Amino acid sequence: MEKKKQISIIGAGVSGLIACKYMLSKGFDPIVFEARSDVGGVWIKTIETTKLQSPRSLYQFSDFPWPSSVTEDFPTQHQVFDYIQSYAQHFDLLKHIRFNTKVVGIEYEQGLSDKDLEGKWKVVVEENNTLNSSTEVHQVDFVILCVGRFSDVPNIPEFPPNKGPEAFHGKVIHSMDYAAMDYESAANFVKGKQVTVVGFQKSALDIAMECSEANGLRNPCTVLYRTEHWNVPDYLPWGVPLTYLYLNRFSELLVRKPGESFLLSLLATMLSPLRWGFSKFVESHINKKNRLAKYGMVPKHSFVQQINSCLVSTVPEKFYDKVEEGSIILKKSQSFSFCEEGISVDGETTSTTTPLKTDVVILATGFRGDKKLKDIFVSLVFQDYIAGSPNEALPLYREIIHPQIPQLAVIGFSESLSNLYTSEIRCRWLAELLDGTFKLPSVKQMENDTVEWDRYMKRYSGKYYRRSCIGALHIWYNDQLCKDMGWNPKRKKGFFAELFEPYGPLDYVSPSTTD
């Protein structure tokens, strides 16, 4: 009897749990290493007011629906965390997870003989508990990296000498540190203080709202941002579900895809005015509902570029009401630095002007997911491979496999409009690959494929191409995985349903294999 393939899964967030479930379904022997004491990844502890960014219908497991008690379109962080925990318990995944166990490095060891062509991965872990800590080394056949890109390694802006946080007499923290506080401590941290939040994505907006609730007009919260964004008030522009504009096959006909034929590329070019029209339709709704023109917050880029970059986030309810009343102040700057009293805003602070006085600065400036991914490798060669060129998107075949790194997969790094939805089908694809259902192309073919994807990312995502977003090609991307697995990629019944109905997780419940 053939020995079970031993698989190490690093991370017990959403992607790690799904990977574990599908590895078990194929009879493999997975062990999940999780540095924290619970499952859920970023959902273990968030800012108090955080809600799901994707509609609930898109953010769900294909074989484990949301409980009937959750009726909100955008569930709270507690509801999301409970849902993820229930999934892990329902499929009996917890016994395969080593909690409080941090992976400090992985190293590939080549097979020693011609008969042993495949090597092994050496996974070095540190186990931390209340009594002591210990280091262990595990040898496994395959590694699945589910480390995510929105945690652990904060993205801290660089400053000129003596103009960084060390020059400031107040407190400077990252949004990660704010989210880690218990809710009472977070409220006390900002209460009665002048707070400046740097950034304009979801965490920045949530923190600004909490500060404005705590301090009101007496100590307005300043949001220092570099770029305006089309933050959506809802997923129903002018009453039309956004999924009908961007998550059906018709919408993807308007996009030039990696490696597609000349005729399809020509069709996408001819239909580009319609793509522009869809974008303007959504922009007009966001502009009117959020009163962006009134506050000088209309972005210079299009909504379609934002969705192609996976930068779509919901704006907290009544955010612009707070701007209207003056408890949130929006201030644009391409750069800033610190001084003793606060922040020197680029282009504003001179010898005759005063800096932006503040007591606390919270940097909601994102994370370095690429660095976290790179640093887990011991080999400098593999570090260079996984990082790729700074001028290219991360070179992953099917956004999962690096052509030059054997017996390893990355799940959850490439972004989509619903990362749970995308991680699930990627894990199913990987399970079929490891089970021998299909084989990978040659290294050269995979590298050529990643080059095509890089061109696509740069064409549609602009400066955000390294986010590796498949937001505008969800269905087409899933089609490629389905074809690899021998599934029928067309999941709807009837021509018009296939062309116009939105796709979601429930369309991939069963394999529905081809003849």
CORMONOR-V206300 format. One record per residue. N is the residue number from 1. SS is DSSP state (H for helix, E for strand, L for the rest). Layout:
# CORMONOR-V206300
N;SS / N;SS
This chain:
# CORMONOR-V206300
1;L / 2;L / 3;L / 4;L / 5;L / 6;E / 7;E / 8;E / 9;E / 10;E / 11;L / 12;L / 13;L / 14;H / 15;H / 16;H / 17;H / 18;H / 19;H / 20;H / 21;H / 22;H / 23;H / 24;H / 25;H / 26;L / 27;L / 28;L / 29;E / 30;E / 31;E / 32;E / 33;E / 34;L / 35;L / 36;L / 37;L / 38;L / 39;L / 40;L / 41;H / 42;H / 43;H / 44;L / 45;L / 46;L / 47;L / 48;L / 49;L / 50;L / 51;E / 52;L / 53;L / 54;L / 55;L / 56;L / 57;L / 58;L / 59;L / 60;L / 61;E / 62;L / 63;L / 64;E / 65;L / 66;L / 67;L / 68;L / 69;L / 70;L / 71;L / 72;L / 73;L / 74;L / 75;L / 76;E / 77;H / 78;H / 79;H / 80;H / 81;H / 82;H / 83;H / 84;H / 85;H / 86;H / 87;H / 88;H / 89;H / 90;H / 91;L / 92;L / 93;L / 94;H / 95;H / 96;H / 97;E / 98;E / 99;L / 100;L / 101;E / 102;E / 103;E / 104;E / 105;E / 106;E / 107;E / 108;E / 109;E / 110;L / 111;L / 112;L / 113;L / 114;L / 115;L / 116;L / 117;L / 118;L / 119;L / 120;E / 121;E / 122;E / 123;E / 124;E / 125;E / 126;E / 127;E / 128;E / 129;L / 130;L / 131;L / 132;L / 133;E / 134;E / 135;E / 136;E / 137;E / 138;E / 139;E / 140;E / 141;L / 142;E / 143;E / 144;E / 145;E / 146;L / 147;L / 148;L / 149;L / 150;L / 151;L / 152;L / 153;L / 154;E / 155;L / 156;L / 157;L / 158;L / 159;L / 160;L / 161;L / 162;L / 163;L / 164;L / 165;H / 166;H / 167;H / 168;L / 169;L / 170;L / 171;E / 172;E / 173;E / 174;E / 175;H / 176;H / 177;H / 178;H / 179;H / 180;H / 181;L / 182;L / 183;H / 184;H / 185;H / 186;H / 187;H / 188;H / 189;H / 190;H / 191;L / 192;L / 193;L / 194;L / 195;E / 196;E / 197;E / 198;E / 199;L / 200;L / 201;L / 202;H / 203;H / 204;H / 205;H / 206;H / 207;H / 208;H / 209;H / 210;H / 211;H / 212;H / 213;H / 214;H / 215;H / 216;L / 217;L / 218;L / 219;L / 220;L / 221;E / 222;E / 223;E / 224;E / 225;E / 226;L / 227;L / 228;L / 229;L / 230;L / 231;L / 232;E / 233;L / 234;L / 235;L / 236;E / 237;E / 238;L / 239;L / 240;E / 241;E / 242;L / 243;H / 244;H / 245;H / 246;H / 247;L / 248;L / 249;H / 250;H / 251;H / 252;H / 253;H / 254;L / 255;L / 256;L / 257;L / 258;L / 259;L / 260;L / 261;L / 262;H / 263;H / 264;H / 265;H / 266;H / 267;H / 268;H / 269;H / 270;H / 271;L / 272;H / 273;H / 274;H / 275;H / 276;H / 277;H / 278;H / 279;H / 280;H / 281;H / 282;H / 283;H / 284;H / 285;H / 286;H / 287;H / 288;H / 289;H / 290;H / 291;L / 292;L / 293;H / 294;H / 295;H / 296;L / 297;L / 298;L / 299;L / 300;L / 301;L / 302;L / 303;H / 304;H / 305;H / 306;H / 307;H / 308;H / 309;L / 310;L / 311;L / 312;L / 313;L / 314;E / 315;L / 316;L / 317;L / 318;L / 319;H / 320;H / 321;H / 322;H / 323;H / 324;H / 325;H / 326;L / 327;L / 328;E / 329;E / 330;E / 331;E / 332;E / 333;L / 334;L / 335;L / 336;E / 337;E / 338;E / 339;L / 340;L / 341;L / 342;E / 343;E / 344;E / 345;E / 346;L / 347;L / 348;L / 349;L / 350;L / 351;L / 352;L / 353;L / 354;L / 355;L / 356;E / 357;E / 358;L / 359;L / 360;E / 361;E / 362;E / 363;E / 364;L / 365;L / 366;L / 367;E / 368;L / 369;H / 370;H / 371;H / 372;H / 373;H / 374;H / 375;H / 376;L / 377;E / 378;L / 379;L / 380;H / 381;H / 382;H / 383;H / 384;H / 385;H / 386;H / 387;H / 388;L / 389;L / 390;L / 391;L / 392;L / 393;L / 394;L / 395;L / 396;L / 397;E / 398;L / 399;L / 400;L / 401;E / 402;L / 403;L / 404;L / 405;L / 406;L / 407;L / 408;E / 409;E / 410;E / 411;L / 412;L / 413;L / 414;L / 415;E / 416;L / 417;L / 418;L / 419;H / 420;H / 421;H / 422;H / 423;H / 424;H / 425;H / 426;H / 427;H / 428;H / 429;H / 430;H / 431;H / 432;H / 433;H / 434;H / 435;L / 436;L / 437;L / 438;L / 439;L / 440;L / 441;L / 442;L / 443;H / 444;H / 445;H / 446;H / 447;H / 448;H / 449;H / 450;H / 451;H / 452;H / 453;H / 454;H / 455;H / 456;H / 457;H / 458;H / 459;H / 460;H / 461;H / 462;H / 463;H / 464;H / 465;H / 466;H / 467;H / 468;L / 469;E / 470;L / 471;L / 472;L / 473;L / 474;H / 475;H / 476;H / 477;H / 478;H / 479;H / 480;H / 481;H / 482;H / 483;H / 484;H / 485;H / 486;L / 487;E / 488;L / 489;L / 490;L / 491;L / 492;L / 493;L / 494;L / 495;H / 496;H / 497;H / 498;H / 499;H / 500;H / 501;L / 502;L / 503;L / 504;L / 505;H / 506;H / 507;H / 508;H / 509;L / 510;L / 511;L / 512;L / 513;E / 514;L / 515;L
